[in-house]
Amino acid sequence: MSTAVQERLTYRITPDLLFLESNDALNDADELRRRLRESGYLFLRGMLNVPVLMDVRRDILELCRAHGWLKDGSELVDGIYSGIPFPDYSTEYMALYRKLIKLPSFNAYSLSPEIIGVFEKIFGCAVLAHPRNIARITFPRHKNATQPHQDFHYIRGTTETYTTWIPVGDCPMELGGLALMEGSHKKGYLKHEPAIGAGGQGVRVDELGLKWRCSDYHAGDILIMHSLTVHAALDNDTSDRLRLSLDYRYQRQGDPIDPSSLKPHGG
């Protein structure tokens, strides 16, 4: 049995810079690829179908309400936490999550034409959307934010796999948006060790000498990251709001893929 202790590798992330937006390059595939190679990410404002995204939000929050996570009498779409003790991850949280990953709206959104279209431009060929779709529900002031890590540590297969991070609704930084270290993908694969938060693994970033970027997200925004780009969640510093987000992953058809990426998240 492992005796490794999970810890907080980075106490608190304070972004140094805002994301650079790439909407101006949406019709220039070469420029999109150049920016990904240089920065390890693309940030696109208002690219997604918001009404359909809000359907996903309502479906997830219906599950939260059924499990007692929403404040009685509050509007469903506001996602106001009930204030009950934080659910135990391995039991209460996973009981809801197993229902969430079966939601048709949640899984269908990964195949949105807007998302597939931008990856067709980036790859210049057919796109494989991983069926291992992931969602996150972050509780207010839980202090268990996902620590800095690289998705390749979990994905394996080809390093040319890209994660999309999608806030399910507006997500100002105080709600716990995703931050990343620009250019960190150029450092190659980094050593991971036990850490708190989703995934349970992380990297120490103090010696990388890179800047954190983040911005206030709005519904319809999308962040695209290389599998080696170091990223982490900010703390949800609100007093009573749940933060909902989606992680979908994409690669070129025909590139190597680890079998685990073809299975549902969480088994």
VMD Tcl script that draws the C-alpha trace (Angstrom):
set ca {
  {0.00 0.00 0.00}
  {1.32 3.46 -0.94}
  {2.25 5.78 1.92}
  {2.60 8.87 -0.31}
  {0.97 11.94 1.19}
  {-1.10 14.25 -0.98}
  {-0.23 17.88 -0.40}
  {-0.73 21.35 -1.79}
  {2.25 21.90 -4.08}
  {1.34 25.52 -4.82}
  {-0.33 27.34 -1.96}
  {-2.11 29.96 -4.01}
  {-1.93 30.93 -7.68}
  {-2.09 34.64 -8.49}
  {-2.16 35.08 -12.29}
  {0.51 37.41 -13.67}
  {-1.12 38.05 -17.05}
  {-4.43 37.71 -18.87}
  {-4.88 35.19 -21.68}
  {-4.11 36.37 -25.19}
  {-7.25 35.94 -27.28}
  {-7.05 34.19 -30.66}
  {-10.43 34.90 -32.25}
  {-8.61 37.00 -34.86}
  {-6.88 33.86 -36.15}
  {-9.93 31.59 -36.44}
  {-9.79 31.72 -40.23}
  {-6.03 31.18 -40.40}
  {-5.14 27.57 -39.59}
  {-1.39 28.19 -39.90}
  {-1.57 31.00 -37.35}
  {-3.62 28.90 -34.93}
  {-0.99 26.18 -35.13}
  {1.83 28.71 -34.71}
  {0.26 30.14 -31.55}
  {-0.27 26.67 -30.10}
  {3.37 25.78 -30.80}
  {4.60 29.00 -29.22}
  {2.30 29.44 -26.22}
  {0.82 25.97 -25.65}
  {-2.75 27.29 -25.62}
  {-5.50 29.11 -27.50}
  {-8.14 31.21 -25.77}
  {-11.28 31.84 -27.82}
  {-14.05 34.15 -26.69}
  {-17.72 33.45 -27.33}
  {-17.11 30.60 -29.77}
  {-19.55 28.07 -28.31}
  {-23.30 27.57 -28.50}
  {-24.40 29.14 -25.20}
  {-28.07 28.00 -25.14}
  {-26.99 24.37 -25.58}
  {-24.27 24.83 -22.96}
  {-26.90 26.14 -20.54}
  {-28.87 22.93 -21.11}
  {-25.80 21.05 -19.89}
  {-25.62 23.36 -16.89}
  {-29.25 22.76 -15.98}
  {-28.87 18.99 -16.29}
  {-25.82 18.98 -13.99}
  {-27.47 21.28 -11.46}
  {-30.60 19.12 -11.41}
  {-28.38 16.31 -10.15}
  {-26.84 18.66 -7.59}
  {-30.28 19.66 -6.36}
  {-31.38 16.03 -6.08}
  {-28.33 15.35 -3.89}
  {-29.00 18.32 -1.61}
  {-26.14 20.46 -2.87}
  {-28.27 23.48 -3.84}
  {-29.85 26.00 -1.51}
  {-33.58 25.52 -1.02}
  {-35.60 28.13 -2.89}
  {-32.69 29.35 -5.03}
  {-32.83 29.52 -8.81}
  {-31.48 26.31 -10.34}
  {-29.19 28.00 -12.87}
  {-27.56 30.16 -10.21}
  {-25.85 27.11 -8.66}
  {-26.05 28.36 -5.06}
  {-24.51 25.85 -2.65}
  {-26.70 24.61 0.16}
  {-23.95 24.88 2.75}
  {-24.05 21.24 3.84}
  {-20.70 19.65 4.75}
  {-18.61 19.06 1.65}
  {-19.44 15.67 0.11}
  {-16.92 12.89 0.64}
  {-15.21 12.42 -2.70}
  {-15.11 8.62 -2.84}
  {-18.73 8.12 -1.80}
  {-21.14 11.06 -2.05}
  {-19.37 12.97 -4.83}
  {-18.79 9.90 -6.97}
  {-22.41 8.78 -6.53}
  {-23.49 11.97 -8.30}
  {-20.60 11.93 -10.76}
  {-21.45 8.48 -12.08}
  {-24.84 9.89 -13.06}
  {-23.31 13.05 -14.51}
  {-21.01 11.27 -16.96}
  {-24.03 9.46 -18.42}
  {-25.92 12.68 -19.19}
  {-26.65 12.82 -22.93}
  {-26.30 16.62 -23.01}
  {-22.87 16.48 -21.34}
  {-21.49 13.86 -23.73}
  {-23.05 15.35 -26.86}
  {-21.48 18.74 -26.19}
  {-18.01 17.31 -26.80}
  {-19.04 16.80 -30.43}
  {-20.27 20.37 -30.94}
  {-19.52 21.46 -34.52}
  {-17.82 24.61 -33.25}
  {-15.29 22.55 -31.30}
  {-14.72 19.88 -33.94}
  {-14.39 22.61 -36.58}
  {-11.55 24.41 -34.84}
  {-9.65 21.14 -34.33}
  {-10.10 20.25 -38.00}
  {-8.32 23.52 -38.75}
  {-5.59 22.85 -36.21}
  {-4.97 19.24 -37.26}
  {-5.70 19.59 -40.94}
  {-7.29 16.14 -40.88}
  {-10.02 14.06 -39.24}
  {-10.46 14.58 -35.49}
  {-10.78 11.91 -32.80}
  {-12.84 13.15 -29.84}
  {-11.99 11.12 -26.74}
  {-15.07 9.50 -25.20}
  {-13.45 9.95 -21.77}
  {-15.32 13.18 -21.02}
  {-14.73 14.90 -17.69}
  {-16.70 17.41 -15.63}
  {-15.73 19.23 -12.46}
  {-17.88 20.63 -9.67}
  {-15.88 22.91 -7.38}
  {-17.28 23.93 -4.02}
  {-17.02 27.42 -2.51}
  {-14.03 27.90 -0.20}
  {-13.22 24.20 -0.23}
  {-9.47 24.89 -0.61}
  {-8.97 21.68 -2.56}
  {-8.25 23.17 -5.99}
  {-6.55 21.05 -8.63}
  {-2.78 21.54 -8.37}
  {-0.41 22.33 -11.27}
  {-0.08 19.34 -13.58}
  {0.16 18.20 -17.19}
  {-2.73 16.27 -18.70}
  {-0.30 13.97 -20.52}
  {0.47 12.38 -17.14}
  {-3.04 10.91 -17.27}
  {-3.76 10.73 -21.01}
  {-0.56 9.13 -22.37}
  {-0.86 8.12 -26.02}
  {0.34 10.99 -28.22}
  {1.57 14.26 -26.72}
  {-0.34 15.94 -29.56}
  {-3.56 15.58 -27.61}
  {-5.37 18.76 -26.65}
  {-7.69 19.48 -23.75}
  {-10.53 21.96 -23.98}
  {-11.56 23.60 -20.71}
  {-15.09 24.99 -20.87}
  {-16.76 26.92 -18.03}
  {-20.43 25.96 -17.79}
  {-21.58 29.54 -17.28}
  {-19.72 32.75 -16.49}
  {-16.59 32.09 -14.44}
  {-14.76 35.11 -13.03}
  {-11.42 34.34 -11.44}
  {-12.90 34.42 -7.94}
  {-15.08 31.44 -8.90}
  {-12.02 29.31 -9.57}
  {-11.16 29.55 -13.24}
  {-8.38 27.58 -14.89}
  {-4.91 29.15 -15.11}
  {-1.93 27.95 -17.12}
  {1.79 28.54 -17.50}
  {2.42 29.92 -20.95}
  {5.14 28.02 -22.80}
  {5.39 25.26 -20.21}
  {4.78 22.60 -22.87}
  {8.29 23.29 -24.13}
  {9.71 21.95 -20.86}
  {8.69 18.43 -21.84}
  {7.16 15.92 -19.49}
  {7.73 16.89 -15.86}
  {7.96 14.74 -12.73}
  {4.60 14.39 -10.97}
  {4.05 13.61 -7.31}
  {1.07 13.18 -4.98}
  {-1.00 16.35 -4.58}
  {-4.43 17.40 -3.39}
  {-7.28 17.99 -5.82}
  {-8.63 16.23 -8.88}
  {-6.28 13.58 -10.25}
  {-4.19 13.44 -7.10}
  {-0.91 14.29 -8.85}
  {0.93 17.52 -9.58}
  {4.23 19.20 -10.41}
  {6.32 21.76 -8.55}
  {6.56 24.90 -10.67}
  {8.72 27.32 -8.67}
  {11.82 26.59 -10.73}
  {10.16 26.79 -14.16}
  {10.46 30.58 -14.31}
  {7.21 30.99 -16.23}
  {4.18 33.27 -15.87}
  {0.66 32.23 -14.95}
  {-2.12 33.41 -17.26}
  {-5.84 33.48 -16.57}
  {-8.85 35.67 -17.36}
  {-12.45 36.07 -16.34}
  {-14.35 33.56 -18.47}
  {-17.79 34.09 -19.96}
  {-20.27 31.44 -21.06}
  {-19.25 30.43 -24.58}
  {-15.49 30.86 -24.05}
  {-13.13 27.94 -24.59}
  {-9.52 27.30 -23.58}
  {-7.49 24.82 -25.66}
  {-4.26 23.43 -24.18}
  {-1.46 21.14 -25.32}
  {-1.21 17.96 -23.23}
  {2.14 19.14 -21.76}
  {0.94 22.63 -20.81}
  {1.05 23.04 -17.02}
  {-2.27 24.24 -15.65}
  {-4.17 24.43 -12.38}
  {-7.43 25.65 -10.92}
  {-7.75 28.83 -8.92}
  {-9.53 28.55 -5.59}
  {-13.28 29.09 -5.58}
  {-13.29 32.13 -3.30}
  {-17.01 32.81 -3.54}
  {-19.14 32.31 -0.44}
  {-21.85 30.13 -1.95}
  {-21.49 29.38 -5.69}
  {-20.63 26.09 -7.36}
  {-18.19 26.23 -10.25}
  {-18.99 23.86 -13.13}
  {-16.58 23.05 -15.95}
  {-16.07 20.52 -18.73}
  {-12.86 18.86 -19.95}
  {-12.95 17.32 -23.42}
  {-9.92 15.98 -25.28}
  {-9.06 15.69 -28.97}
  {-6.33 14.31 -31.20}
  {-5.70 13.42 -34.82}
  {-7.33 10.27 -36.13}
  {-4.67 7.59 -36.39}
  {-2.27 8.94 -33.73}
  {-1.44 6.66 -30.76}
  {-4.04 6.59 -28.00}
  {-3.94 4.94 -24.60}
  {-6.85 2.50 -24.08}
  {-7.87 4.32 -20.91}
  {-8.87 7.35 -22.98}
  {-11.48 5.24 -24.71}
  {-13.24 4.38 -21.47}
  {-15.65 6.52 -19.38}
  {-14.04 8.75 -16.79}
  {-14.00 7.25 -13.33}
  {-14.47 3.76 -14.65}
}
mol new
graphics top color blue
foreach p $ca { graphics top sphere $p radius 0.5 }
foreach p [lrange $ca 0 end-1] q [lrange $ca 1 end] { graphics top cylinder $p $q radius 0.2 }
display resetview
